[in-house]
């Protein structure tokens, strides 16, 4: 039954979310842990619309080089119209400097399905009404871009402020239909790459990149856009601290995002939960303007967000 549901999702992705046209070149980047049923299902639908596909399988990456594809794939992107990242062991197709530069230069459009499996493809956030997500994302992004400061709090102690740079506020709504567009699947968020000036405490009570749901809440103190301390108990916290304070620029406060997908599951999976309506996620590490070998998402559940004292999210409920 899963493969039948996967075909329905693939049809929607290829024909609606990416609007792939005849004669376009599509590259699907996988690794040895990828659920290849996803890749083959997408490839079959891509072929059916008259486009060409290439399946590229790269090595698994750890935190020391998780934003790097192979040189061969980097070079091959020059001939591609669409990049679909389906790696399971790393986010390389999403965070590769080469891929990011190409879509910022308007040469390619991309969809990230990294760290996902067949369940992500057919359940939870994948089943949402994406036209409704587009409407909410547009409303939120308009408020965000016209603000000067964003303030994030939570009942568990988050209290974080960041100056707003409207050019760095971006939408991921599940659609990438023209060059320069980026999206994910499943999807639904508005996010910002902050600048120096982010200050406060982020309390993480949801899942974490690579480590899942930690044993205890984690507190990250941020000063001038950098994580300066991480507190908490358990192996996940200790491993995260080791990465953050050993990998170049991994302490950089890289992202602040509000989830908008009402169908995303609260299940301890960071790729699923970071899109969930009412969750807020932060990231440390790489941005388009700060290099790091890693980009690590950390989820905070049921956040409250104000933009210039206008309440846009209250205890996980959208207020716009």
C-alpha positions as semicolon CSV with decimal commas, in nm:
position;residue;x (nm);y (nm);z (nm)
1;X;0,000;0,000;0,000
2;X;0,286;0,241;0,077
3;X;0,416;0,232;-0,278
4;X;0,068;0,312;-0,413
5;X;0,044;0,612;-0,180
6;X;0,398;0,707;-0,279
7;X;0,299;0,716;-0,646
8;X;0,014;0,957;-0,569
9;X;0,254;1,184;-0,379
10;X;0,514;1,164;-0,656
11;X;0,254;1,267;-0,913
12;X;0,170;1,575;-0,705
13;X;0,535;1,666;-0,648
14;X;0,640;1,635;-1,012
15;X;0,335;1,788;-1,176
16;X;0,223;2,049;-0,921
17;X;0,488;2,127;-0,659
18;X;0,780;2,137;-0,904
19;X;0,581;2,174;-1,230
20;X;0,843;1,975;-1,419
21;X;0,810;2,024;-1,794
22;X;0,906;1,814;-2,098
23;X;1,278;1,817;-2,181
24;X;1,383;1,952;-1,840
25;X;1,683;1,792;-1,673
26;X;1,618;1,667;-1,319
27;X;1,888;1,530;-1,087
28;X;1,795;1,322;-0,782
29;X;2,081;1,307;-0,530
30;X;2,072;1,006;-0,296
31;X;2,313;0,820;-0,067
32;X;2,350;0,463;0,054
33;X;2,083;0,510;0,325
34;X;1,818;0,661;0,095
35;X;1,484;0,483;0,066
36;X;1,519;0,412;-0,307
37;X;1,145;0,349;-0,350
38;X;1,106;0,727;-0,321
39;X;1,372;0,786;-0,587
40;X;1,237;0,533;-0,836
41;X;0,877;0,649;-0,792
42;X;0,977;1,010;-0,859
43;X;1,192;0,905;-1,154
44;X;0,902;0,718;-1,311
45;X;0,671;1,018;-1,291
46;X;0,945;1,252;-1,417
47;X;0,986;1,026;-1,722
48;X;0,608;1,021;-1,778
49;X;0,598;1,401;-1,822
50;X;0,871;1,391;-2,085
51;X;1,160;1,514;-1,870
52;X;1,499;1,347;-1,825
53;X;1,627;1,232;-1,488
54;X;1,968;1,139;-1,350
55;X;2,006;0,950;-1,023
56;X;2,332;1,038;-0,846
57;X;2,436;0,837;-0,540
58;X;2,693;1,006;-0,317
59;X;2,874;0,881;-0,005
60;X;2,720;0,920;0,337
61;X;2,845;1,227;0,523
62;X;2,903;1,288;0,893
63;X;2,903;1,622;1,073
64;X;3,252;1,711;0,949
65;X;3,142;1,740;0,584
66;X;2,764;1,715;0,588
67;X;2,719;2,014;0,353
68;X;2,935;1,873;0,074
69;X;2,827;1,676;-0,231
70;X;3,086;1,519;-0,462
71;X;3,273;1,732;-0,714
72;X;3,117;1,527;-0,993
73;X;2,763;1,608;-0,874
74;X;2,855;1,975;-0,820
75;X;2,972;1,995;-1,181
76;X;2,671;1,809;-1,315
77;X;2,432;2,059;-1,160
78;X;2,538;2,305;-1,431
79;X;2,323;2,106;-1,677
80;X;2,025;2,060;-1,443
81;X;1,699;2,252;-1,422
82;X;1,576;2,086;-1,102
83;X;1,760;1,936;-0,803
84;X;1,578;1,697;-0,569
85;X;1,780;1,604;-0,261
86;X;1,685;1,267;-0,111
87;X;1,995;1,182;0,093
88;X;1,917;1,012;0,424
89;X;2,253;1,043;0,606
90;X;2,313;1,415;0,548
91;X;2,159;1,734;0,416
92;X;2,427;1,785;0,150
93;X;2,198;1,857;-0,148
94;X;2,012;2,118;0,058
95;X;2,309;2,291;0,220
96;X;2,579;2,249;-0,046
97;X;2,741;2,585;-0,121
98;X;2,734;2,503;-0,492
99;X;2,362;2,420;-0,497
100;X;2,270;2,720;-0,284
101;X;2,467;2,958;-0,505
102;X;2,298;2,820;-0,816
103;X;1,946;2,882;-0,695
104;X;2,035;3,223;-0,551
105;X;2,177;3,305;-0,895
106;X;1,850;3,191;-1,055
107;X;1,999;2,892;-1,238
108;X;1,809;2,604;-1,077
109;X;1,512;2,521;-0,854
110;X;1,539;2,278;-0,569
111;X;1,338;2,050;-0,342
112;X;1,482;1,907;-0,022
113;X;1,366;1,567;0,099
114;X;1,681;1,498;0,300
115;X;1,673;1,284;0,617
116;X;1,333;1,148;0,513
117;X;1,190;0,802;0,444
118;X;0,879;0,661;0,277
119;X;0,661;0,750;0,577
120;X;0,753;1,117;0,539
121;X;0,651;1,086;0,175
122;X;0,301;0,954;0,245
123;X;0,192;1,056;0,596
124;X;0,179;1,356;0,829
125;X;0,291;1,680;0,669
126;X;0,282;1,525;0,322
127;X;-0,100;1,512;0,338
128;X;-0,157;1,883;0,405
129;X;-0,351;2,133;0,195
130;X;-0,052;2,313;0,047
131;X;-0,260;2,586;-0,112
132;X;-0,369;2,687;0,240
133;X;-0,009;2,676;0,361
134;X;0,085;2,917;0,079
135;X;-0,176;3,168;0,201
136;X;-0,062;3,156;0,565
137;X;0,305;3,172;0,468
138;X;0,248;3,479;0,253
139;X;0,062;3,657;0,535
140;X;0,327;3,575;0,792
141;X;0,618;3,666;0,564
142;X;0,461;4,003;0,485
143;X;0,432;4,089;0,856
144;X;0,784;3,960;0,923
145;X;0,948;4,153;0,638
146;X;0,787;4,476;0,751
147;X;0,903;4,440;1,111
148;X;1,216;4,553;1,289
149;X;1,249;4,294;1,566
150;X;1,126;3,941;1,630
151;X;1,081;3,815;1,987
152;X;1,043;3,442;2,061
153;X;0,933;3,306;2,400
154;X;0,798;2,982;2,544
155;X;0,648;2,858;2,869
156;X;0,967;2,659;2,933
157;X;1,190;2,964;2,931
158;X;1,285;3,068;2,578
159;X;1,339;3,444;2,553
160;X;1,518;3,539;2,233
161;X;1,528;3,858;2,029
162;X;1,664;3,916;1,679
163;X;1,678;4,216;1,447
164;X;1,492;4,163;1,119
165;X;1,659;4,190;0,780
166;X;1,369;4,164;0,535
167;X;1,588;4,033;0,252
168;X;1,668;3,727;0,464
169;X;1,308;3,635;0,539
170;X;1,216;3,344;0,312
171;X;0,923;3,111;0,252
172;X;0,923;2,734;0,212
173;X;0,569;2,638;0,116
174;X;0,620;2,314;-0,076
175;X;0,639;2,475;-0,421
176;X;0,941;2,546;-0,644
177;X;0,803;2,609;-0,990
178;X;1,052;2,860;-1,130
179;X;1,429;2,906;-1,125
180;X;1,558;3,041;-0,796
181;X;1,279;2,875;-0,595
182;X;1,354;2,638;-0,308
183;X;1,120;2,417;-0,109
184;X;1,105;2,095;0,086
185;X;0,862;1,805;0,108
186;X;0,691;1,781;0,339
187;X;0,698;2,155;0,396
188;X;0,548;2,466;0,552
189;X;0,752;2,737;0,720
190;X;0,867;3,097;0,711
191;X;1,225;3,149;0,824
192;X;1,502;3,404;0,852
193;X;1,879;3,385;0,845
194;X;1,958;3,619;1,136
195;X;2,241;3,869;1,151
196;X;2,476;3,943;1,439
197;X;2,260;4,076;1,717
198;X;2,056;3,771;1,813
199;X;2,051;3,753;2,193
200;X;1,883;3,551;2,465
201;X;1,799;3,196;2,567
202;X;1,658;2,923;2,343
203;X;1,502;2,630;2,530
204;X;1,483;2,320;2,312
205;X;1,217;2,066;2,409
206;X;1,167;1,901;2,070
207;X;1,385;1,684;1,847
208;X;1,736;1,777;1,735
209;X;1,921;1,725;1,409
210;X;2,072;1,373;1,401
211;X;1,994;1,302;1,769
212;X;1,615;1,287;1,780
213;X;1,432;1,375;2,101
214;X;1,681;1,447;2,383
215;X;1,645;1,299;2,729
216;X;1,599;1,642;2,883
217;X;1,534;1,999;2,771
218;X;1,834;2,191;2,644
219;X;1,915;2,557;2,707
220;X;2,128;2,747;2,457
221;X;2,254;3,091;2,552
222;X;2,305;3,318;2,250
223;X;2,501;3,642;2,242
224;X;2,560;3,857;1,935
225;X;2,447;3,580;1,705
226;X;2,658;3,300;1,852
227;X;2,583;3,015;2,090
228;X;2,808;3,070;2,390
229;X;2,684;2,792;2,617
230;X;2,468;2,479;2,599
231;X;2,316;2,330;2,912
232;X;2,132;2,002;2,965
233;X;2,168;1,637;3,047
234;X;2,221;1,331;2,832
235;X;2,430;1,203;2,544
236;X;2,256;1,417;2,280
237;X;2,344;1,739;2,462
238;X;2,703;1,631;2,514
239;X;2,748;1,532;2,151
240;X;2,589;1,853;2,028
241;X;2,821;2,059;2,250
242;X;3,120;1,875;2,109
243;X;3,013;1,953;1,752
244;X;2,915;2,315;1,814
245;X;3,241;2,409;1,984
246;X;3,475;2,212;1,757
247;X;3,343;2,256;1,401
248;X;3,419;2,590;1,235
249;X;3,130;2,839;1,276
250;X;2,898;2,569;1,412
251;X;2,813;2,807;1,698
252;X;2,670;3,058;1,448
253;X;2,298;3,120;1,511
254;X;2,187;3,033;1,160
255;X;1,808;3,028;1,143
256;X;1,483;3,116;1,314
257;X;1,168;2,960;1,167
258;X;0,796;2,923;1,235
259;X;0,623;2,600;1,126
260;X;0,293;2,624;0,939
261;X;0,193;2,269;0,846
262;X;-0,118;2,158;1,042
263;X;-0,072;1,794;0,942
264;X;0,289;1,750;1,051
265;X;0,320;1,495;1,329
266;X;0,462;1,560;1,675
267;X;0,657;1,236;1,677
268;X;1,017;1,314;1,773
269;X;1,137;1,331;1,413
270;X;1,312;1,664;1,354
271;X;1,231;1,689;0,981
272;X;0,863;1,623;1,051
273;X;0,830;1,841;1,359
274;X;1,017;2,145;1,231
275;X;0,737;2,207;0,979
276;X;0,456;2,155;1,232
277;X;0,215;2,441;1,287
278;X;0,303;2,615;1,611
279;X;0,653;2,478;1,648
280;X;0,950;2,712;1,620
281;X;1,289;2,589;1,514
282;X;1,634;2,736;1,535
283;X;1,952;2,626;1,362
284;X;2,322;2,651;1,430
285;X;2,598;2,651;1,170
286;X;2,585;2,721;0,799
287;X;2,389;2,997;0,625
288;X;2,422;3,141;0,274
289;X;2,651;3,410;0,419
290;X;2,838;3,216;0,689
291;X;3,028;2,899;0,600
292;X;3,019;2,594;0,824
293;X;3,042;2,225;0,746
294;X;2,710;2,170;0,922
295;X;2,357;2,310;0,964
296;X;2,179;2,174;1,272
297;X;1,805;2,221;1,332
298;X;1,670;2,230;1,688
299;X;1,295;2,231;1,754
300;X;1,103;2,420;2,022
301;X;0,741;2,314;2,062
302;X;0,443;2,548;2,101
303;X;0,622;2,880;2,075
304;X;0,504;3,237;2,116
305;X;0,630;3,493;1,864
306;X;0,589;3,870;1,848
307;X;0,702;4,094;1,565
308;X;0,728;4,456;1,678
309;X;0,490;4,367;1,964
310;X;0,235;4,219;1,721
311;X;0,144;3,868;1,834
312;X;0,172;3,624;1,540
313;X;0,198;3,297;1,735
314;X;0,074;3,225;2,087
315;X;0,155;2,896;2,258
316;X;0,162;2,726;1,919
317;X;-0,155;2,885;1,781
318;X;-0,129;3,104;1,471
319;X;-0,274;3,450;1,540
320;X;-0,275;3,606;1,193
